[in-house]
Amino acid sequence: MPGVSGAAGVPDAYQRLWVPHRMAYIQTNHLQEPDDSCPFCVAPTRSDEDALIVARGTHAYVLLNLFPYNSGHLLVCPYRHVSLYDDATTDEVAEIALLTQTAMRVLRADSRCDGFNLGMNQGRIAGAGVADHLHQHVVPRWDADANFFPIIAGTKALPTLLGDTRASLAAAWPA
C-alpha cells in the first residue's frame, strides 16, 4: 500500500534514539522493583553508592532519581513507609523540608543550576510512579536545558553518569 503511514517498511516522521537501559524501568512496570518490594524502603538498607544515596538524615534521606528528568534530579524520602504528605509526622515533614533546602543549595553550588522544579505527586492518579512511599522531587533546571531532544524526540540527554553525579553531590553535601 503505497503512502500508508505506519505500514511495515514505510518510513515515518520519527527519528529513533535507542535507549536499551530504559528496559529496567519498563520491565518493573514503572512502579516497583521486580521483587515487589518498595524501592524507597530497600534503598536505605544498601550502600550509599549502590542505592545512589547522597545524604542520610534521622527521619529522611536523599537519593538520585534512577530515571531522572535532568542530571542531579534528587528525591527526598522518609525512611518510614508512608504514602501521603498529610500522613507524615511533624519530624518527617520538617526533615524533608530541611533536606530539600540543603539539596537546592548543594545542587546550585555543585552544578550551577539556574532554578528548580520541586514537587510531590500524591497517588497514582496524580502521576506518582511509586505512589505508596512519599517522596519529594528536587529537579535542577538550567536556562538552556529545554533543548530540542525532549520537545521533538521525547528524549533527555544526560551528560553525567548517575554514580558520578552521586559522588559529586555527596562530596558537596555539608557534614
Secondary structure in CASP SS format (residue, H / E / C, confidence):
PFRMAT SS
TARGET T0000
AUTHOR 0000-0000-0000
METHOD secondary structure of the structure
MODEL  1
M C 1.00
P C 1.00
G C 1.00
V C 1.00
S C 1.00
G C 1.00
A C 1.00
A C 1.00
G C 1.00
V C 1.00
P C 1.00
D C 1.00
A C 1.00
Y C 1.00
Q C 1.00
R C 1.00
L C 1.00
W C 1.00
V C 1.00
P H 1.00
H H 1.00
R H 1.00
M H 1.00
A H 1.00
Y H 1.00
I H 1.00
Q H 1.00
T C 1.00
N C 1.00
H C 1.00
L C 1.00
Q C 1.00
E C 1.00
P C 1.00
D C 1.00
D C 1.00
S C 1.00
C C 1.00
P H 1.00
F H 1.00
C H 1.00
V H 1.00
A H 1.00
P H 1.00
T H 1.00
R C 1.00
S C 1.00
D H 1.00
E H 1.00
D H 1.00
A H 1.00
L C 1.00
I E 1.00
V E 1.00
A E 1.00
R E 1.00
G C 1.00
T C 1.00
H C 1.00
A E 1.00
Y E 1.00
V E 1.00
L E 1.00
L E 1.00
N C 1.00
L C 1.00
F C 1.00
P C 1.00
Y C 1.00
N C 1.00
S C 1.00
G C 1.00
H C 1.00
L E 1.00
L E 1.00
V E 1.00
C E 1.00
P E 1.00
Y C 1.00
R C 1.00
H C 1.00
V C 1.00
S C 1.00
L C 1.00
Y H 1.00
D H 1.00
D H 1.00
A C 1.00
T C 1.00
T H 1.00
D H 1.00
E H 1.00
V H 1.00
A H 1.00
E H 1.00
I H 1.00
A H 1.00
L H 1.00
L H 1.00
T H 1.00
Q H 1.00
T H 1.00
A H 1.00
M H 1.00
R H 1.00
V H 1.00
L H 1.00
R H 1.00
A H 1.00
D H 1.00
S H 1.00
R C 1.00
C C 1.00
D C 1.00
G E 1.00
F E 1.00
N E 1.00
L E 1.00
G E 1.00
M C 1.00
N C 1.00
Q C 1.00
G C 1.00
R H 1.00
I H 1.00
A H 1.00
G C 1.00
A C 1.00
G C 1.00
V C 1.00
A C 1.00
D C 1.00
H C 1.00
L C 1.00
H C 1.00
Q E 1.00
H E 1.00
V E 1.00
V E 1.00
P E 1.00
R E 1.00
W C 1.00
D C 1.00
A C 1.00
D C 1.00
A C 1.00
N C 1.00
F H 1.00
F H 1.00
P H 1.00
I H 1.00
I H 1.00
A H 1.00
G C 1.00
T C 1.00
K C 1.00
A C 1.00
L C 1.00
P C 1.00
T C 1.00
L C 1.00
L H 1.00
G H 1.00
D H 1.00
T H 1.00
R H 1.00
A H 1.00
S H 1.00
L H 1.00
A H 1.00
A H 1.00
A H 1.00
W C 1.00
P C 1.00
A C 1.00
END
